[in-house]
Amino acid sequence: MKPLTRIFVFLLAATSIWSLLGEMYRLWPMRFFTLAVFLPACGALIALALYSRWRGDGRAGRIILIGAIAGFVAAVAYDIFRLPFVFSKSWGLAGLVPSLPLFKVFPQFGAMILGKADSNSLAVILVGWAYHFSNGITFGVMYAAMVNGQWRRRWSVAIVFAVGLELAMLFTPYPATFGIHVTETFVAVTLAAHLIFGVTMGRVCIGLEKGVAKC
């Protein structure tokens, strides 16, 4: 992709996490930004990918698609790694794995997006999880824009990017906003989870390179 296109793609994808950052820093309500900016930005990314396929050489579309798929798969791997910590007590792992409420923020995401006080309704929970996975997908697209399809030579950038995101988030109002007690254990687990996210994202991009190129 050309430099301006890469910047455009990166900024469009970044609107997912900006929805939350703006809420935490009281710049805008998450509900407003998600509906007015993030969702149209998703539409623009899809339109750009389709335009690249139908009217261009298809490169931009392939890069966006690979990044999006890899980001989603990485988010799934990230959550699977965290499952033993979330269900430590119910799975009888309390003596081996510390219990951490790592999924408790997702319903709160949904409540902020839907503008509801109740974070226990099914709609709120589903929207919260959808937003969580949208972050994974858009982080993948952001990474794809950064490396511009150089998946093998620059795959380690995925690790630096993922771990950097977690470190940066710890210095935002994120923990205070969601009542998270930041302990050494919490930091170690979340950093390990983001390391897994980064490794998975980078390797999945490499694996998808040939298959998506044929599409």
Protein Blocks (a to p, Z undefined) as FASTA:
>chain_A
ZZklmmmmmmmmmmmmmmmmmmmnopacfklmmmmmmmmmmmmmmmmmmmmmmmmnolmm
mmmmmmmmmmmmmmmmmmmmmmmmmmmmmnopmmmmccddfklmmmmmmmmmnopablkb
fklmmmmmmmmmmmmmmmmmmmmmmnnopamlmmmmmmmmmmmmmmmmmmmmklmmnopa
cdfklmmmmmmmmmmmmmmmmmmmmmmmmmmmmZZ
